[in-house]
């Protein structure tokens, strides 16, 4: 019995480690490495870039600040999405965009997201 518990615990730890590694590699492929925003000036530039791209590519359905109700549910700004969910969705929607643009749009969306 003790051997089973030990083997089960080892398998569980291995599974968790592999799962973390897979998610980290997936995030790296999407360009979602955690990059801290260094300065207020850089953050301001990223927000301006993100807003410009969002308005051009997303505002038709979501409005400029994500306030437009959608047929599929509440407005984007009221969905309470996590930073990871926002980054994943932006990367999926802007597949051909450079990583810096994806990061800028994700930051902009995060700026108007109402948290639960």
N, C-alpha and C positions, 0 to 999 in steps of 0.2 A: 504494500500500500504506500509506504513512504517513497519508494522508488518511482511510483506512478505520479505522485504529487510533485516530486522534484523534476521529473521529465516534463510534466505538464507546465510547471512554472518556467522551465527553460524554453519550451516551445512558445509560450505566451510572450516572453521577453524577446525572443528572436522575431516573432511575428510583428510585435510593436516596433522593433528597430528597423526591420525591412520596410514597414509601412511608412515610417518617418523618412527613411532614405528615398523611397519612391516619390513621396510628396515633395521633398526638397529638390529632387532632380527635375520633377515636373514644373515646379515654380521657377527654377533656374532657366528652363527652356522657354518659359513664358516671359522671362525678363522681369520677374517679380522679386528679385532679391531685395532685401530690406536696405534701402538707401536713405539714410537720414537727410532731411533737408537742412543744409548747413547754415544758411543765413535767412533773415527776413527778406532780404532783397531777392535771393534765389527762389524762395517760396512765392513771393509776389510775381516773379516772372513765370514760374510754373503754373500758378493759378490763372494768370492772364492767358497763357498759351492753352491751358486746359479749357478755359471758358470759350475761347475762340473756336477751338476744334469741336467742343460740345455743341455750341450754337450752330456751327456749320453742318454737323453730321447727326446730331441727336435731338435738337430742340424742336424739330418738326413734330415729333411724337411726344416729347417730354416737356416742352417749354424750356425757357432759358434756365430756370432754377429747379426743374424737375417737379413742378407743381401741377401738371396737367394729368387729370385722372385718365386711366387707360381702360380699354375694354377688358384687359386681363387682370385688373385689380387696382389697388390704390396708386396714387402718384408715386413716382420714383423716390421723391424726397421723404415720403412717409413709410417706406418699406423697412426701415430699420436694418439695412444691410451692414454686415461687418466690413472692415477694410479689405479682408481677404476676398469676400464675395464680390465686392466692387471691382477689385483688381482683376479677378478671374473673368468677370463679365466684360469689363472694358477690353481685356486682351482678346476675348472671343469676338467681340463686335468690331474691333479695329485690328484685325489680324495682320494686315499689310503695313500698319503704321509702325514707325520706329519706337523702340522701347521708351525713349524720353517722352514722346507724345502720349503713349499709353499711361505712363506715370503721371503726366500733367493732367490728363482727363480724369484719372482715378482720384487725384488730389482735389480737383475741382468738384467732382461728385461728392466726395467725402465732406467738403466744406458746406454743402447745403443739406446733407442727410440729417434728418431728425432721428435721434437714437431712441430706442425703446427703453 
